[in-house]
Amino acid sequence: MPPTYLCQRCTACCRWPGFVRVTEQEIKIIANHLGMEEDIFVQQYTRLRPNRGGLALIDREDGACFFLKGNKCSIQSVKPQQCKDFPNAWNFPGWRDVCEAIEVPSRGDS
């Protein structure tokens, strides 16, 4: 069984260039959290993914997530599932070199 990791909110994954997919439900939740209409949120804060299979959050010029403010996620309480799943459900090559997540011992390791 692969190890499980506990996020330390180091924000390394937020700074990694790529695509943070957002579903229609996540768009609704984030727009509501920001006090915006959904269509305005989509126009201002999302982009079409390369495969045209949906939308992703926009990045800053340096590749970091637009919603990363300093070392904090400005939408932490409503962040997309893709963000919640890192690094346990998915990760990127070299993630251990930059991520501060702590490996959680399995019950059998006691």
C-alpha beads as a LAMMPS data file, in Angstrom:
LAMMPS data file: protein, C-alpha beads

110 atoms
109 bonds

1 atom types
1 bond types

-500.0 500.0 xlo xhi
-500.0 500.0 ylo yhi
-500.0 500.0 zlo zhi

Masses

1 110.0

Atoms # bond

1 1 1 0.000 0.000 0.000
2 1 1 1.435 3.418 -0.945
3 1 1 2.158 5.830 1.893
4 1 1 -0.274 8.569 2.892
5 1 1 0.925 12.131 3.378
6 1 1 -0.300 14.946 5.601
7 1 1 -0.221 18.351 3.912
8 1 1 1.780 21.049 5.722
9 1 1 0.402 23.835 3.498
10 1 1 3.861 24.682 2.199
11 1 1 2.184 25.831 -1.078
12 1 1 4.792 24.161 -3.308
13 1 1 2.009 22.449 -5.271
14 1 1 0.276 25.826 -5.712
15 1 1 3.410 27.214 -7.324
16 1 1 3.864 24.306 -9.746
17 1 1 2.726 25.213 -13.277
18 1 1 -0.149 23.170 -14.623
19 1 1 -3.908 22.984 -14.742
20 1 1 -6.188 22.978 -11.699
21 1 1 -9.424 21.527 -13.034
22 1 1 -12.665 22.973 -11.706
23 1 1 -16.079 21.368 -12.016
24 1 1 -19.356 23.230 -12.420
25 1 1 -20.120 22.579 -8.747
26 1 1 -16.702 23.873 -7.647
27 1 1 -17.196 26.997 -9.782
28 1 1 -20.522 27.609 -8.064
29 1 1 -19.005 27.147 -4.593
30 1 1 -15.912 29.296 -5.228
31 1 1 -17.919 32.080 -6.928
32 1 1 -20.332 32.124 -4.004
33 1 1 -17.414 32.247 -1.553
34 1 1 -16.011 35.243 -3.445
35 1 1 -19.430 36.925 -3.651
36 1 1 -19.467 36.771 -7.459
37 1 1 -21.853 35.646 -10.146
38 1 1 -20.727 32.320 -11.631
39 1 1 -20.438 33.647 -15.187
40 1 1 -18.240 36.548 -14.030
41 1 1 -16.039 34.133 -12.063
42 1 1 -15.673 31.912 -15.142
43 1 1 -14.741 34.880 -17.344
44 1 1 -12.232 36.342 -14.873
45 1 1 -10.650 33.328 -13.163
46 1 1 -10.814 30.307 -15.456
47 1 1 -9.389 29.167 -18.768
48 1 1 -10.165 26.362 -21.157
49 1 1 -7.981 23.283 -20.624
50 1 1 -5.853 22.274 -23.641
51 1 1 -7.948 19.210 -24.422
52 1 1 -11.082 21.393 -24.293
53 1 1 -12.354 18.946 -21.662
54 1 1 -13.338 21.611 -19.177
55 1 1 -12.115 24.631 -17.290
56 1 1 -9.113 25.251 -15.068
57 1 1 -8.202 28.077 -12.705
58 1 1 -5.980 30.756 -14.215
59 1 1 -2.324 31.080 -13.235
60 1 1 -0.189 34.065 -12.459
61 1 1 2.637 34.906 -14.871
62 1 1 5.084 32.821 -12.795
63 1 1 2.862 29.722 -13.114
64 1 1 1.526 29.845 -9.551
65 1 1 -2.181 29.593 -8.858
66 1 1 -3.920 32.937 -9.084
67 1 1 -5.513 32.353 -5.666
68 1 1 -2.181 31.922 -3.875
69 1 1 -1.621 35.084 -1.851
70 1 1 1.815 35.069 -0.260
71 1 1 1.970 31.645 1.395
72 1 1 -1.777 31.174 1.792
73 1 1 -4.600 29.962 -0.399
74 1 1 -7.238 32.685 -0.538
75 1 1 -9.907 30.044 -1.287
76 1 1 -8.611 27.393 1.156
77 1 1 -12.045 26.572 2.626
78 1 1 -13.532 25.995 -0.858
79 1 1 -10.491 24.895 -2.876
80 1 1 -11.041 22.419 -5.735
81 1 1 -10.932 18.657 -5.149
82 1 1 -7.750 18.421 -7.217
83 1 1 -6.030 20.618 -4.626
84 1 1 -7.446 18.599 -1.730
85 1 1 -6.197 15.365 -3.313
86 1 1 -2.532 16.347 -3.601
87 1 1 -0.220 14.466 -2.992
88 1 1 -2.182 11.343 -2.046
89 1 1 -4.476 10.870 -5.043
90 1 1 -2.084 12.443 -7.558
91 1 1 1.292 14.191 -7.692
92 1 1 3.878 15.324 -10.226
93 1 1 7.403 14.105 -10.994
94 1 1 9.835 15.499 -8.424
95 1 1 7.117 16.521 -5.954
96 1 1 9.023 15.089 -2.947
97 1 1 11.890 17.475 -3.704
98 1 1 9.659 20.513 -3.145
99 1 1 6.719 19.377 -1.000
100 1 1 6.854 19.425 2.810
101 1 1 4.041 16.882 3.321
102 1 1 4.769 14.448 6.126
103 1 1 4.412 10.719 5.597
104 1 1 1.803 9.282 7.951
105 1 1 2.820 5.879 9.337
106 1 1 0.407 3.118 8.398
107 1 1 -1.301 1.267 11.254
108 1 1 0.908 -1.725 10.584
109 1 1 4.078 0.369 11.198
110 1 1 3.463 0.832 14.930

Bonds

1 1 1 2
2 1 2 3
3 1 3 4
4 1 4 5
5 1 5 6
6 1 6 7
7 1 7 8
8 1 8 9
9 1 9 10
10 1 10 11
11 1 11 12
12 1 12 13
13 1 13 14
14 1 14 15
15 1 15 16
16 1 16 17
17 1 17 18
18 1 18 19
19 1 19 20
20 1 20 21
21 1 21 22
22 1 22 23
23 1 23 24
24 1 24 25
25 1 25 26
26 1 26 27
27 1 27 28
28 1 28 29
29 1 29 30
30 1 30 31
31 1 31 32
32 1 32 33
33 1 33 34
34 1 34 35
35 1 35 36
36 1 36 37
37 1 37 38
38 1 38 39
39 1 39 40
40 1 40 41
41 1 41 42
42 1 42 43
43 1 43 44
44 1 44 45
45 1 45 46
46 1 46 47
47 1 47 48
48 1 48 49
49 1 49 50
50 1 50 51
51 1 51 52
52 1 52 53
53 1 53 54
54 1 54 55
55 1 55 56
56 1 56 57
57 1 57 58
58 1 58 59
59 1 59 60
60 1 60 61
61 1 61 62
62 1 62 63
63 1 63 64
64 1 64 65
65 1 65 66
66 1 66 67
67 1 67 68
68 1 68 69
69 1 69 70
70 1 70 71
71 1 71 72
72 1 72 73
73 1 73 74
74 1 74 75
75 1 75 76
76 1 76 77
77 1 77 78
78 1 78 79
79 1 79 80
80 1 80 81
81 1 81 82
82 1 82 83
83 1 83 84
84 1 84 85
85 1 85 86
86 1 86 87
87 1 87 88
88 1 88 89
89 1 89 90
90 1 90 91
91 1 91 92
92 1 92 93
93 1 93 94
94 1 94 95
95 1 95 96
96 1 96 97
97 1 97 98
98 1 98 99
99 1 99 100
100 1 100 101
101 1 101 102
102 1 102 103
103 1 103 104
104 1 104 105
105 1 105 106
106 1 106 107
107 1 107 108
108 1 108 109
109 1 109 110
